[in-house]
Amino acid sequence: MESIRKVKITNMANANVSVRLDELKIAKSWPKKGASFNFDFETVREALFDIGFLNMIKCGTLYIENKQDRIDLGLEVEGEEIFVPLKDNQLIKLLKVDPASELEKVMQKANETQRDEIAEFAINNKILDIEKNKIIKKYTERDVINTVKLLEASKEE
């Protein structure tokens, strides 16, 4: 018996993400960042014709883990370098340990949604590095340091 090819799709957003495609009998909810589900390859291929689902994949809200699956689904070209969404431990390293030049490289490759996720992560983790704040502000127009200060001030009131 031939096995059915599966595609692992992971929630990369800091929120609950839901997909409902009645014609494909898909109703799935990823409750938190890092939650994953496996789907039949052909079901994912068909689901990509839905503009909402396709946008969730393209903007990085949902991520197809396997590179070959992304290539076979037409989401990526073999040999082409794309931005791979970072996990929390990688973001901590990027924002607390790595030099600012590394953050600059990541922000250049990331799309708008992914850049906003990095900024939000920096705010939630109170990253107060001036150089890294300048880079995040350059790409997102969000001032991490001022936002952290405002949040702290509002807690004190």
Secondary structure as GFF3:
##gff-version 3
##sequence-region A 1 157
A	DSSP	beta_strand	6	11	.	.	.	ID=ss1
A	DSSP	beta_strand	17	21	.	.	.	ID=ss2
A	DSSP	three_ten_helix	22	24	.	.	.	ID=ss3
A	DSSP	beta_strand	26	30	.	.	.	ID=ss4
A	DSSP	beta_strand	36	40	.	.	.	ID=ss5
A	DSSP	alpha_helix	41	47	.	.	.	ID=ss6
A	DSSP	alpha_helix	51	58	.	.	.	ID=ss7
A	DSSP	beta_strand	62	64	.	.	.	ID=ss8
A	DSSP	alpha_helix	67	72	.	.	.	ID=ss9
A	DSSP	alpha_helix	88	92	.	.	.	ID=ss10
A	DSSP	pi_helix	93	97	.	.	.	ID=ss11
A	DSSP	alpha_helix	100	109	.	.	.	ID=ss12
A	DSSP	alpha_helix	112	124	.	.	.	ID=ss13
A	DSSP	alpha_helix	130	140	.	.	.	ID=ss14
A	DSSP	alpha_helix	144	156	.	.	.	ID=ss15
###
